[in-house]
Amino acid sequence: MTSTPGPAPLPEPAPPGAAAEATGERNPADRATPDGVPPDRVTPVRPATDRATAHLLDRFLAALRPRLPLRALWAHGSLAGGDYQQGRSDLDLIAIVDRPCTPEEERQLGELHATLDRTDPLAAKLHCSYLAADETADPAHIHLTWAHRELKRRTVTPVTRRELHTFGRVLYGDAPTTLLPPVTDAELATFIRTDLREFWRPALDEPEEWLQDIWVDLGMLTLARATVTLRDGTLISKGEALAVLGELGAPDEVIADIRHRRYGPAAPPPPPGPARPSDRVARRADLTRAFLGPAIDRTLATYGHTFPAPPG
C-alpha cells in the first residue's frame, strides 16, 4: 500500500490583491482590468472591506489555487451586497472548478478549511461551495460544500444565483455571467414561495428552535426579503430588511433585538455550560412565532400566484 501525501502547507498570505481590494458595492460591472489580464478574467479593484477579512480571503485564495483547477471564486450574500459585519456575517463563497473534485482533493479541502479554522477566528464563518464548470446549470444539483465546519453536499439556490448575477463579487477569475446560467423571475419566485411554505411555516411548530438567535434573525429577515422579492423582484440586504419588517407590522421589540445584535456593540461571550433561556428570550420567541405565522400566510396569499412586477 502506498501512503497518501498530506495536504500542502498553507502558503504565507500574499500582499492584498484580488480578495483584499473588493468591497460590497452593488455594481459588479465597475471593474478595472489589470495589465496582462484578459477582459473575461477580470479582478475588481475596489477599497478593502476590512483588513482581517481581506487577509483571510487572500489566504484562502492563495491556498486554493495550487490545490484545484480553479476557474473562479465569487462572494455573495452580505460580503457582496454591502451589508457585511466582521465577525457576525458569514463569508459566503462559490468556487468554480474545471471538473468535479477527486476524493483526494476533497480530503485536502477539508484539511485546508480545518487549518484556516484553527488559525483565524473569522474562518469559522467561511462557507464555500465547489461547482464543476459543467454542473452549474441545474439549481437542484448538489455540490461539495464546506459549511458550519464540515464538508457536506448541498444545492446553490436560485436566490444565491440571482445574487451572483446582480451584485456578485469576483475574487478571482471569470465573472458569474460567463459561467452561471441566469435565474428567471418565475424560477426565483417559485423557490421563495416553496421555501416559505415548506420550510419556514412548518418550522414555527418547533418552539425550542426559536429560542436561538439565529432562528429569530433568519426567520424574520427571510420573510422581509422574500416579501420584497416576490413583490417587485428586488434583492435587499438584511439591514434593509429591518425597515421592511416594521412596514409588515413586526414587533418593535424583536426588530430592535435583531438590530442591536447585528449592528450594535459586540456582546460578551456567554458563560460556559448549559444556559436556561431567560424570560426575555422566551418572550422574544413567542412574539416572533406569533408574528411570523400570519405574516408568512399573508405573503403567500398575496404573491402566491404572481411573478414579481417589472421595475419602473
C-alpha positions, 0 to 999 in steps of 0.5 A, spaced: 500 500 500 502 506 498 501 512 503 497 518 501 501 525 501 498 530 506 495 536 504 500 542 502 502 547 507 498 553 507 502 558 503 504 565 507 498 570 505 500 574 499 500 582 499 492 584 498 490 583 491 484 580 488 480 578 495 483 584 499 481 590 494 473 588 493 468 591 497 460 590 497 458 595 492 452 593 488 455 594 481 459 588 479 460 591 472 465 597 475 471 593 474 478 595 472 482 590 468 489 589 470 495 589 465 496 582 462 489 580 464 484 578 459 477 582 459 473 575 461 478 574 467 477 580 470 479 582 478 475 588 481 479 593 484 475 596 489 477 599 497 478 593 502 472 591 506 476 590 512 483 588 513 482 581 517 477 579 512 481 581 506 487 577 509 483 571 510 480 571 503 487 572 500 489 566 504 484 562 502 485 564 495 492 563 495 491 556 498 486 554 493 489 555 487 495 550 487 490 545 490 484 545 484 483 547 477 480 553 479 476 557 474 473 562 479 471 564 486 465 569 487 462 572 494 455 573 495 450 574 500 452 580 505 460 580 503 457 582 496 451 586 497 454 591 502 451 589 508 457 585 511 459 585 519 466 582 521 465 577 525 457 576 525 456 575 517 458 569 514 463 569 508 459 566 503 463 563 497 462 559 490 468 556 487 468 554 480 472 548 478 474 545 471 471 538 473 468 535 479 473 534 485 477 527 486 476 524 493 483 526 494 482 533 493 476 533 497 480 530 503 485 536 502 479 541 502 477 539 508 484 539 511 485 546 508 478 549 511 480 545 518 487 549 518 484 556 516 479 554 522 484 553 527 488 559 525 483 565 524 477 566 528 473 569 522 474 562 518 469 559 522 464 563 518 467 561 511 462 557 507 464 555 500 461 551 495 465 547 489 461 547 482 464 543 476 464 548 470 459 543 467 454 542 473 452 549 474 446 549 470 441 545 474 439 549 481 437 542 484 444 539 483 448 538 489 455 540 490 461 539 495 460 544 500 464 546 506 459 549 511 458 550 519 465 546 519 464 540 515 464 538 508 457 536 506 453 536 499 448 541 498 444 545 492 446 553 490 439 556 490 436 560 485 436 566 490 444 565 491 444 565 483 440 571 482 445 574 487 451 572 483 448 575 477 446 582 480 451 584 485 456 578 485 463 579 487 469 576 483 475 574 487 478 571 482 477 569 475 471 569 470 465 573 472 458 569 474 455 571 467 460 567 463 459 561 467 452 561 471 446 560 467 441 566 469 435 565 474 428 567 471 423 571 475 418 565 475 424 560 477 426 565 483 419 566 485 417 559 485 423 557 490 421 563 495 414 561 495 416 553 496 421 555 501 416 559 505 411 554 505 415 548 506 420 550 510 419 556 514 411 555 516 412 548 518 418 550 522 414 555 527 411 548 530 418 547 533 418 552 539 425 550 542 428 552 535 426 559 536 429 560 542 436 561 538 438 567 535 439 565 529 432 562 528 429 569 530 434 573 525 433 568 519 426 567 520 424 574 520 429 577 515 427 571 510 420 573 510 422 581 509 426 579 503 422 574 500 416 579 501 420 584 497 422 579 492 416 576 490 413 583 490 417 587 485 423 582 484 428 586 488 434 583 492 435 587 499 440 586 504 438 584 511 439 591 514 434 593 509 430 588 511 429 591 518 425 597 515 421 592 511 419 588 517 416 594 521 412 596 514 409 588 515 407 590 522 413 586 526 414 587 533 418 593 535 421 589 540 424 583 536 426 588 530 430 592 535 433 585 538 435 583 531 438 590 530 442 591 536 445 584 535 447 585 528 449 592 528 450 594 535 456 593 540 459 586 540 456 582 546 460 578 551 461 571 550 456 567 554 458 563 560 460 556 559 455 550 560 448 549 559 444 556 559 436 556 561 433 561 556 431 567 560 424 570 560 426 575 555 428 570 550 422 566 551 418 572 550 422 574 544 420 567 541 413 567 542 412 574 539 416 572 533 412 565 532 406 569 533 408 574 528 411 570 523 405 565 522 400 570 519 405 574 516 408 568 512 400 566 510 399 573 508 405 573 503 403 567 500 396 569 499 398 575 496 404 573 491 402 566 491 400 566 484 404 572 481 411 573 478 414 579 481 412 586 477 417 589 472 421 595 475 419 602 473 
